Amino acid sequence: MSKEIHHIMDHAQALVDATSGELDDRIKSARAALKERLESVRSEYGELQDGLIDKVQAVDELIHEKPYYAIGGTFIAGLFLGWFMSRK
């Protein structure tokens, strides 16, 4: 998913760069709006990625501290999911 988001942002940046020589007012306004939104998305994506990394590290520490709780929780979740999926 991260690669896809980076790919989309790269295409949007290429579009902004490709339309830099256009003189039409509509293209200029669309280009400015796209550039502004692209910068906003980049900052939001960076914040989301940082938050996700923090949460993953916290879960990793929890699993290292209490591995049997993690194994038990996974087992119970698997049983519940299997029971739920087997119902029609």
All heavy atoms as an XYZ file, in Angstrom:
697
protein
N       0.825     -1.185      0.000
C       0.000      0.000      0.000
C       0.874      1.255      0.000
O       0.558      2.232     -0.666
C      -0.919     -0.017      1.206
C      -1.890      1.096      1.208
S      -3.077      0.821      2.522
C      -3.698      2.437      2.689
N       1.959      1.208      0.727
C       2.857      2.349      0.792
C       3.444      2.653     -0.582
O       3.554      3.815     -0.971
C       3.969      2.069      1.795
O       4.904      3.111      1.794
N       3.801      1.605     -1.309
C       4.351      1.804     -2.654
C       3.325      2.432     -3.573
O       3.659      3.289     -4.398
C       4.837      0.475     -3.223
C       6.076     -0.051     -2.563
C       6.498     -1.369     -3.168
C       7.703     -1.927     -2.435
N       8.125     -3.215     -2.979
N       2.068      2.009     -3.457
C       1.003      2.558     -4.288
C       0.792      4.048     -4.004
O       0.620      4.841     -4.919
C      -0.301      1.791     -4.075
C      -0.279      0.393     -4.618
C      -0.173      0.367     -6.132
O      -0.750      1.241     -6.798
O       0.525     -0.532     -6.636
N       0.807      4.417     -2.745
C       0.619      5.822     -2.379
C       1.775      6.662     -2.907
O       1.574      7.748     -3.459
C       0.457      5.974     -0.859
C      -0.875      5.370     -0.429
C       0.543      7.437     -0.440
C      -1.098      5.318      1.050
N       2.990      6.149     -2.762
C       4.149      6.866     -3.301
C       4.057      6.982     -4.822
O       4.401      8.023     -5.392
C       5.448      6.164     -2.908
C       5.864      6.418     -1.510
N       6.283      7.649     -1.066
C       5.918      5.600     -0.435
C       6.584      7.579      0.201
N       6.361      6.345      0.623
N       3.565      5.932     -5.468
C       3.413      5.938     -6.918
C       2.400      7.004     -7.348
O       2.638      7.754     -8.296
C       2.973      4.542     -7.375
C       3.017      4.326     -8.836
N       4.181      4.325     -9.555
C       2.015      4.105     -9.730
C       3.905      4.112    -10.823
N       2.597      3.980    -10.957
N       1.279      7.085     -6.654
C       0.262      8.082     -6.968
C       0.798      9.493     -6.733
O       0.580     10.397     -7.549
C      -1.015      7.827     -6.137
C      -1.703      6.556     -6.626
C      -1.972      9.014     -6.211
C      -2.824      6.083     -5.733
N       1.518      9.694     -5.634
C       2.077     11.021     -5.353
C       3.117     11.408     -6.400
O       3.191     12.570     -6.809
C       2.673     11.067     -3.947
C       1.621     11.044     -2.860
S       2.188     11.418     -1.181
C       3.519     10.291     -0.920
N       3.903     10.443     -6.872
C       4.886     10.728     -7.916
C       4.210     11.123     -9.219
O       4.660     12.047     -9.912
C       5.797      9.521     -8.146
C       6.738      9.263     -6.986
O       6.959     10.208     -6.176
O       7.260      8.135     -6.878
N       3.110     10.439     -9.557
C       2.367     10.800    -10.776
C       1.751     12.191    -10.650
O       1.751     12.961    -11.617
C       1.278      9.768    -11.063
C       1.770      8.555    -11.771
N       2.393      8.593    -12.988
C       1.743      7.252    -11.414
C       2.712      7.380    -13.365
N       2.339      6.528    -12.408
N       1.226     12.502     -9.489
C       0.632     13.829     -9.289
C       1.710     14.912     -9.400
O       1.481     15.965    -10.000
C      -0.060     13.900     -7.941
N       2.882     14.645     -8.836
C       3.978     15.614     -8.936
C       4.429     15.759    -10.390
O       4.726     16.861    -10.838
C       5.155     15.175     -8.058
C       6.284     16.186     -8.017
C       5.863     17.503     -7.401
O       5.214     17.522     -6.378
N       6.235     18.600     -8.023
N       4.462     14.672    -11.142
C       4.820     14.736    -12.560
C       3.798     15.560    -13.341
O       4.167     16.321    -14.244
C       4.925     13.327    -13.137
N       2.528     15.426    -12.981
C       1.482     16.221    -13.633
C       1.662     17.705    -13.328
O       1.523     18.552    -14.213
C       0.101     15.742    -13.186
C      -1.103     16.459    -13.788
C      -1.121     16.274    -15.294
C      -2.383     15.944    -13.178
N       1.972     18.017    -12.098
C       2.214     19.412    -11.722
C       3.406     19.955    -12.496
O       3.369     21.070    -13.029
C       2.436     19.531    -10.199
C       2.971     20.905     -9.826
C       1.143     19.258     -9.455
N       4.468     19.180    -12.600
C       5.659     19.621    -13.326
C       5.401     19.755    -14.824
O       5.911     20.676    -15.476
C       6.816     18.647    -13.091
C       7.296     18.651    -11.648
O       7.008     19.636    -10.932
O       7.945     17.666    -11.243
N       4.601     18.855    -15.392
C       4.324     18.876    -16.829
C       3.473     20.071    -17.234
O       3.578     20.559    -18.366
C       3.629     17.584    -17.245
N       2.648     20.571    -16.333
C       1.765     21.690    -16.675
C       2.331     23.032    -16.236
O       1.627     24.026    -16.260
C       0.381     21.491    -16.030
O       0.535     21.395    -14.615
C      -0.303     20.262    -16.572
N       3.610     23.078    -15.900
C       4.182     24.332    -15.396
C       4.278     25.407    -16.469
O       4.266     26.591    -16.170
C       5.561     24.076    -14.786
O       6.450     23.604    -15.777
N       4.322     25.027    -17.736
C       4.441     26.006    -18.804
C       3.114     26.456    -19.390
O       3.082     27.305    -20.285
N       2.020     25.936    -18.925
C       0.700     26.273    -19.464
C       0.279     27.670    -18.996
O       0.558     28.073    -17.883
C      -0.331     25.245    -19.021
C      -0.062     23.846    -19.514
C      -0.177     23.718    -21.027
O      -1.020     24.403    -21.631
O       0.586     22.920    -21.590
N      -0.421     28.379    -19.871
C      -0.805     29.760    -19.579
C      -2.293     29.922    -19.265
O      -2.704     30.990    -18.828
C      -0.426     30.659    -20.764
C       1.067     30.681    -21.114
C       1.293     31.512    -22.359
C       1.877     31.225    -19.961
N      -3.094     28.918    -19.504
C      -4.531     29.002    -19.277
C      -4.817     29.150    -17.782
O      -4.206     28.496    -16.941
C      -5.202     27.745    -19.828
C      -6.718     27.841    -19.825
O      -7.248     28.967    -19.723
O      -7.364     26.776    -19.927
N      -5.760     30.031    -17.431
C      -6.082     30.281    -16.025
C      -6.654     29.051    -15.334
O      -6.370     28.802    -14.164
C      -7.082     31.434    -15.906
C      -6.442     32.770    -16.237
O      -5.212     32.879    -16.105
O      -7.185     33.698    -16.613
N      -7.487     28.291    -16.045
C      -8.054     27.089    -15.437
C      -6.967     26.071    -15.116
O      -7.014     25.421    -14.068
C      -9.094     26.458    -16.360
C     -10.351     27.306    -16.500
C     -11.370     26.620    -17.348
N     -10.808     26.417    -18.692
C     -11.367     25.673    -19.623
N     -12.489     25.040    -19.382
N     -10.809     25.536    -20.805
N      -6.014     25.922    -15.993
C      -4.919     24.973    -15.750
C      -4.059     25.458    -14.598
O      -3.635     24.677    -13.746
C      -4.083     24.766    -17.032
C      -4.928     24.051    -18.085
C      -2.825     23.968    -16.734
C      -4.250     23.884    -19.421
N      -3.830     26.768    -14.544
C      -3.036     27.311    -13.439
C      -3.717     27.086    -12.099
O      -3.082     26.699    -11.121
C      -2.793     28.810    -13.642
C      -1.746     29.122    -14.667
C      -1.531     30.617    -14.742
C      -0.515     30.973    -15.784
N      -0.289     32.424    -15.858
N      -5.023     27.309    -12.042
C      -5.736     27.129    -10.775
C      -5.804     25.643    -10.401
O      -5.646     25.294     -9.228
C      -7.133     27.737    -10.837
O      -7.936     27.052    -11.770
N      -6.015     24.780    -11.382
C      -6.044     23.339    -11.105
C      -4.673     22.856    -10.653
O      -4.552     22.036     -9.739
C      -6.495     22.574    -12.342
N      -3.637     23.388    -11.293
C      -2.269     23.023    -10.931
C      -1.954     23.469     -9.501
O      -1.370     22.720     -8.716
C      -1.291     23.660    -11.911
C       0.142     23.326    -11.657
C       1.031     23.987    -12.734
N       2.402     23.701    -12.464
C       3.181     24.418    -11.667
N       2.693     25.484    -11.069
N       4.436     24.092    -11.465
N      -2.366     24.667     -9.148
C      -2.113     25.178     -7.795
C      -2.874     24.361     -6.751
O      -2.328     24.028     -5.694
C      -2.507     26.652     -7.713
N      -4.124     24.018     -7.069
C      -4.919     23.214     -6.133
C      -4.317     21.822     -5.964
O      -4.238     21.298     -4.846
C      -6.365     23.107     -6.626
N      -3.869     21.226     -7.074
C      -3.254     19.899     -7.003
C      -1.947     19.945     -6.222
O      -1.670     19.067     -5.412
C      -3.014     19.351     -8.407
C      -2.356     17.981     -8.506
C      -3.233     16.930     -7.827
C      -2.096     17.604     -9.949
N      -1.163     20.983     -6.439
C       0.108     21.108     -5.723
C      -0.134     21.280     -4.224
O       0.544     20.661     -3.391
C       0.894     22.293     -6.267
C       2.298     22.388     -5.741
C       3.071     23.486     -6.442
C       4.506     23.504     -5.960
N       5.297     24.509     -6.672
N      -1.125     22.093     -3.865
C      -1.452     22.303     -2.453
C      -1.938     21.013     -1.801
O      -1.516     20.661     -0.699
C      -2.528     23.381     -2.338
C      -2.953     23.681     -0.928
C      -4.047     24.731     -0.895
O      -3.997     25.677     -1.703
O      -4.953     24.583     -0.062
N      -2.814     20.301     -2.496
C      -3.344     19.040     -1.949
C      -2.250     17.983     -1.844
O      -2.223     17.207     -0.896
C      -4.489     18.543     -2.830
C      -5.169     17.342     -2.278
C      -5.856     17.675     -0.973
N      -6.421     16.465     -0.423
C      -6.448     16.180      0.858
N      -6.002     17.025      1.738
N      -6.952     15.059      1.269
N      -1.344     17.955     -2.809
C      -0.240     17.001     -2.791
C       0.666     17.240     -1.582
O       1.068     16.289     -0.900
C       0.555     17.096     -4.092
C       1.689     16.110     -4.302
C       1.149     14.691     -4.296
C       2.396     16.399     -5.615
N       0.947     18.487     -1.287
C       1.762     18.809     -0.113
C       1.037     18.422      1.173
O       1.639     17.900      2.112
C       2.115     20.292     -0.112
C       3.085     20.680     -1.200
C       3.271     22.183     -1.333
O       2.678     22.935     -0.526
O       3.998     22.612     -2.237
N      -0.265     18.647      1.212
C      -1.062     18.284      2.378
C      -1.068     16.769      2.581
O      -0.910     16.283      3.702
C      -2.486     18.798      2.203
O      -3.320     18.317      3.207
N      -1.242     16.030      1.503
C      -1.262     14.567      1.587
C       0.087     14.037      2.048
O       0.155     13.109      2.850
C      -1.674     13.956      0.233
C      -1.389     12.466      0.176
C      -3.140     14.211     -0.043
N       1.155     14.622      1.552
C       2.488     14.176      1.963
C       2.692     14.362      3.465
O       3.218     13.482      4.144
C       3.562     14.924      1.199
C       3.756     14.390     -0.186
C       4.949     15.001     -0.860
N       5.099     14.433     -2.183
C       5.613     15.065     -3.198
N       6.064     16.298     -3.042
N       5.727     14.474     -4.371
N       2.271     15.492      3.998
C       2.453     15.719      5.429
C       1.547     14.788      6.249
O       1.978     14.231      7.258
C       2.188     17.172      5.790
O       0.835     17.499      5.614
N       0.304     14.603      5.811
C      -0.610     13.702      6.515
C      -0.107     12.262      6.457
O      -0.187     11.535      7.449
C      -2.008     13.773      5.910
C      -2.739     15.062      6.196
C      -4.070     15.147      5.481
O      -4.565     14.106      4.994
O      -4.617     16.252      5.394
N       0.416     11.859      5.308
C       0.937     10.509      5.157
C       2.143     10.293      6.067
O       2.272      9.244      6.684
C       1.314     10.249      3.698
C       1.911      8.898      3.461
C       1.120      7.756      3.500
C       3.262      8.746      3.209
C       1.659      6.508      3.292
C       3.815      7.499      3.001
C       3.006      6.390      3.036
O       3.560      5.157      2.832
N       2.998     11.297      6.179
C       4.155     11.189      7.062
C       3.741     11.044      8.512
O       4.305     10.230      9.256
N       2.739     11.817      8.935
C       2.238     11.722     10.308
C       1.602     10.361     10.567
O       1.807      9.755     11.612
C       1.222     12.831     10.576
C       1.818     14.212     10.607
C       0.763     15.302     10.674
O      -0.433     14.970     10.814
O       1.135     16.479     10.570
N       0.831      9.872      9.597
C       0.192      8.571      9.737
C       1.230      7.465      9.819
O       1.111      6.550     10.643
C      -0.718      8.323      8.531
C      -2.108      7.877      8.873
C      -3.072      8.924      8.351
C      -2.378      6.568      8.227
N       2.251      7.566      8.984
C       3.290      6.551      8.977
C       4.059      6.551     10.304
O       4.358      5.494     10.853
C       4.243      6.792      7.811
C       5.229      5.682      7.583
C       6.057      5.903      6.328
O       6.062      6.979      5.755
N       6.741      4.871      5.906
N       4.348      7.733     10.834
C       5.046      7.827     12.119
C       4.201      7.229     13.240
O       4.704      6.510     14.102
C       5.394      9.277     12.442
C       6.447      9.849     11.508
O       7.151      9.054     10.853
O       6.550     11.089     11.425
N       2.917      7.543     13.253
C       2.022      6.995     14.269
C       1.912      5.484     14.173
O       1.889      4.780     15.191
N       1.855      4.972     12.952
C       1.768      3.532     12.756
C       3.040      2.835     13.225
O       2.977      1.791     13.873
C       1.505      3.214     11.286
C       1.329      1.746     10.926
C       0.095      1.183     11.631
C       1.206      1.577      9.430
N       4.176      3.424     12.939
C       5.444      2.842     13.377
C       5.516      2.807     14.896
O       5.961      1.812     15.483
C       6.635      3.615     12.766
C       6.727      3.315     11.269
C       7.939      3.250     13.455
C       7.741      4.156     10.519
N       5.064      3.875     15.552
C       5.047      3.895     17.022
C       4.168      2.789     17.586
O       4.539      2.109     18.547
C       4.562      5.254     17.540
C       5.551      6.367     17.246
O       6.735      6.064     16.997
O       5.123      7.545     17.281
N       2.994      2.594     16.998
C       2.082      1.563     17.483
C       2.638      0.162     17.249
O       2.497     -0.711     18.101
C       0.714      1.713     16.825
C      -0.031      2.928     17.321
C      -1.383      3.055     16.691
C      -2.049      4.330     17.223
N      -3.390      4.502     16.708
N       3.264     -0.047     16.113
C       3.857     -1.353     15.827
C       4.977     -1.655     16.816
O       5.098     -2.788     17.306
C       4.363     -1.416     14.368
C       5.260     -2.616     14.137
C       3.196     -1.442     13.400
N       5.783     -0.649     17.137
C       6.862     -0.853     18.116
C       6.294     -1.146     19.503
O       6.838     -1.984     20.239
C       7.776      0.364     18.160
C       8.642      0.488     16.926
C       9.439      1.781     16.890
O       9.166      2.706     17.650
N      10.416      1.840     16.000
N       5.200     -0.495     19.866
C       4.578     -0.748     21.168
C       4.039     -2.175     21.238
O       4.199     -2.861     22.251
C       3.454      0.255     21.418
N       3.407     -2.640     20.160
C       2.905     -4.008     20.127
C       4.063     -5.004     20.178
O       3.985     -6.030     20.859
C       2.031     -4.240     18.871
C       1.723     -5.709     18.663
C       0.746     -3.436     18.971
N       5.146     -4.693     19.486
C       6.319     -5.568     19.501
C       6.878     -5.697     20.919
O       7.213     -6.802     21.359
C       7.385     -5.020     18.549
C       8.580     -5.932     18.436
O       8.385     -7.148     18.212
O       9.724     -5.439     18.569
N       6.951     -4.585     21.631
C       7.440     -4.621     23.015
C       6.498     -5.443     23.905
O       6.951     -6.224     24.746
C       7.567     -3.209     23.567
C       8.708     -2.415     22.968
C       8.742     -0.983     23.460
O       8.065     -0.673     24.463
O       9.439     -0.172     22.837
N       5.189     -5.266     23.717
C       4.215     -6.020     24.501
C       4.352     -7.517     24.257
O       4.315     -8.312     25.196
C       2.791     -5.567     24.175
C       1.679     -6.312     24.907
C       1.677     -5.931     26.376
C       0.352     -6.019     24.265
N       4.522     -7.895     23.011
C       4.661     -9.314     22.685
C       5.942     -9.884     23.285
O       5.962    -11.018     23.761
C       4.602     -9.527     21.160
C       3.176     -9.281     20.666
C       5.051    -10.931     20.776
C       3.019     -9.316     19.174
N       7.010     -9.099     23.286
C       8.260     -9.577     23.886
C       8.156     -9.680     25.408
O       8.776    -10.554     26.009
C       9.433     -8.677     23.503
C       9.918     -8.915     22.105
N      10.628    -10.029     21.743
C       9.779     -8.185     20.974
C      10.914     -9.979     20.463
N      10.407     -8.869     19.966
N       7.387     -8.791     26.015
C       7.239     -8.830     27.473
C       6.314     -9.953     27.923
O       6.562    -10.602     28.937
C       6.687     -7.496     27.983
C       7.674     -6.355     27.882
C       7.046     -5.030     28.252
O       5.868     -5.012     28.689
O       7.725     -4.002     28.093
N       5.226    -10.178     27.184
C       4.224    -11.173     27.580
C       3.853    -12.048     26.375
O       2.757    -11.915     25.815
C       2.980    -10.478     28.118
C       3.280     -9.610     29.325
C       2.058     -8.906     29.815
C       2.443     -8.043     31.004
N       1.316     -7.343     31.557
N       4.749    -12.951     25.990
C       4.468    -13.736     24.776
C       3.289    -14.691     24.925
O       2.571    -14.941     23.953
C       5.771    -14.515     24.548
C       6.431    -14.578     25.869
C       6.026    -13.309     26.581
N       3.049    -15.216     26.128
C       1.947    -16.166     26.289
C       0.597    -15.480     26.176
O      -0.368    -16.091     25.710
C       2.076    -16.909     27.623
C       3.290    -17.807     27.630
C       4.388    -17.516     28.426
C       3.335    -18.923     26.809
C       5.505    -18.327     28.415
C       4.444    -19.740     26.788
C       5.531    -19.446     27.589
O       6.633    -20.251     27.564
N       0.514    -14.231     26.568
C      -0.732    -13.490     26.375
C      -1.010    -13.310     24.880
O      -2.150    -13.426     24.436
C      -0.676    -12.123     27.042
C      -0.697    -12.164     28.554
C      -0.244    -11.087     29.290
C      -1.176    -13.264     29.241
C      -0.262    -11.102     30.679
C      -1.201    -13.293     30.622
C      -0.741    -12.216     31.333
O      -0.768    -12.240     32.705
N       0.043    -13.018     24.128
C      -0.120    -12.829     22.686
C      -0.535    -14.142     22.022
O      -1.422    -14.155     21.157
C       1.176    -12.315     22.082
N       0.091    -15.250     22.431
C      -0.254    -16.547     21.851
C      -1.697    -16.920     22.213
O      -2.464    -17.373     21.359
C       0.737    -17.629     22.327
C       2.122    -17.367     21.741
C       0.255    -19.022     21.927
C       3.220    -18.206     22.347
N      -2.074    -16.724     23.471
C      -3.436    -17.032     23.904
C      -4.463    -16.170     23.207
O      -5.516    -16.655     22.779
N      -4.180    -14.890     23.092
C      -5.111    -13.986     22.411
C      -5.277    -14.346     20.950
O      -6.395    -14.318     20.412
N      -4.194    -14.710     20.301
C      -4.259    -15.115     18.904
C      -5.047    -16.407     18.753
O      -5.847    -16.558     17.825
C      -2.837    -15.296     18.340
O      -2.104    -14.079     18.534
C      -2.868    -15.634     16.872
N      -4.830    -17.339     19.668
C      -5.560    -18.613     19.637
C      -7.062    -18.381     19.801
O      -7.873    -18.926     19.051
C      -5.031    -19.549     20.729
C      -5.703    -20.877     20.764
C      -5.453    -21.815     19.783
C      -6.604    -21.180     21.780
C      -6.082    -23.052     19.813
C      -7.235    -22.405     21.819
C      -6.972    -23.342     20.833
N      -7.437    -17.573     20.771
C      -8.858    -17.292     21.010
C      -9.472    -16.554     19.824
O     -10.586    -16.865     19.401
C      -9.031    -16.506     22.323
C      -8.699    -17.417     23.502
C     -10.441    -15.947     22.448
C      -8.621    -16.711     24.826
N      -8.739    -15.596     19.271
C      -9.247    -14.873     18.099
C      -9.425    -15.826     16.920
O     -10.402    -15.724     16.164
C      -8.298    -13.738     17.726
N      -8.488    -16.766     16.751
C      -8.610    -17.753     15.685
C      -9.807    -18.662     15.870
O     -10.514    -18.981     14.911
N     -10.024    -19.105     17.119
C     -11.198    -19.930     17.392
C     -12.493    -19.175     17.102
O     -13.419    -19.705     16.477
C     -11.196    -20.389     18.849
C     -10.260    -21.531     19.209
C     -10.305    -21.766     20.717
C     -10.649    -22.786     18.462
N     -12.562    -17.941     17.555
C     -13.754    -17.126     17.341
C     -13.983    -16.888     15.852
O     -15.103    -16.999     15.357
C     -13.631    -15.799     18.088
C     -14.814    -14.900     17.914
C     -16.033    -15.213     18.491
C     -14.719    -13.759     17.140
C     -17.134    -14.398     18.321
C     -15.806    -12.932     16.961
C     -17.024    -13.247     17.550
N     -12.919    -16.568     15.136
C     -13.044    -16.315     13.704
C     -13.460    -17.579     12.965
O     -14.307    -17.530     12.066
C     -11.720    -15.779     13.150
C     -11.707    -15.326     11.710
C     -12.673    -14.161     11.514
C     -10.313    -14.910     11.301
N     -12.883    -18.722     13.337
C     -13.272    -19.986     12.717
C     -14.723    -20.330     12.990
O     -15.451    -20.779     12.094
N     -15.156    -20.120     14.237
C     -16.550    -20.378     14.584
C     -17.483    -19.455     13.812
O     -18.505    -19.871     13.281
C     -16.758    -20.183     16.087
C     -18.184    -20.262     16.501
C     -18.960    -21.360     16.614
C     -19.018    -19.153     16.833
N     -20.225    -21.027     17.013
C     -20.296    -19.653     17.153
C     -18.816    -17.781     16.894
C     -21.342    -18.840     17.518
C     -19.866    -16.984     17.255
C     -21.121    -17.503     17.560
N     -17.108    -18.196     13.724
C     -17.950    -17.208     13.045
C     -18.033    -17.512     11.549
O     -19.093    -17.385     10.939
C     -17.379    -15.803     13.279
C     -18.217    -14.716     12.705
C     -19.442    -14.385     13.266
C     -17.786    -14.020     11.579
C     -20.221    -13.381     12.731
C     -18.556    -13.015     11.044
C     -19.773    -12.695     11.617
N     -16.933    -17.914     10.941
C     -16.930    -18.180      9.489
C     -17.609    -19.504      9.155
O     -18.087    -19.677      8.039
C     -15.497    -18.145      8.969
C     -14.896    -16.757      8.996
S     -13.220    -16.706      8.388
C     -13.503    -16.984      6.653
N     -17.656    -20.430     10.099
C     -18.276    -21.725      9.828
C     -19.802    -21.646      9.885
O     -20.480    -22.509      9.347
C     -17.773    -22.777     10.794
O     -18.240    -22.508     12.102
N     -20.333    -20.602     10.505
C     -21.788    -20.423     10.565
C     -22.294    -19.977      9.197
O     -21.628    -19.279      8.466
C     -22.141    -19.363     11.611
C     -21.769    -19.807     13.006
C     -22.116    -18.760     14.022
N     -23.534    -18.438     13.968
C     -24.036    -17.261     14.314
N     -23.239    -16.309     14.706
N     -25.324    -17.042     14.259
N     -23.492    -20.383      8.878
C     -24.048    -19.986      7.570
C     -25.116    -18.985      7.684
O     -25.784    -18.621      8.433
C     -24.574    -21.204      6.830
C     -23.462    -22.093      6.391
C     -24.005    -23.225      5.566
C     -22.865    -24.133      5.163
N     -23.276    -25.205      4.354
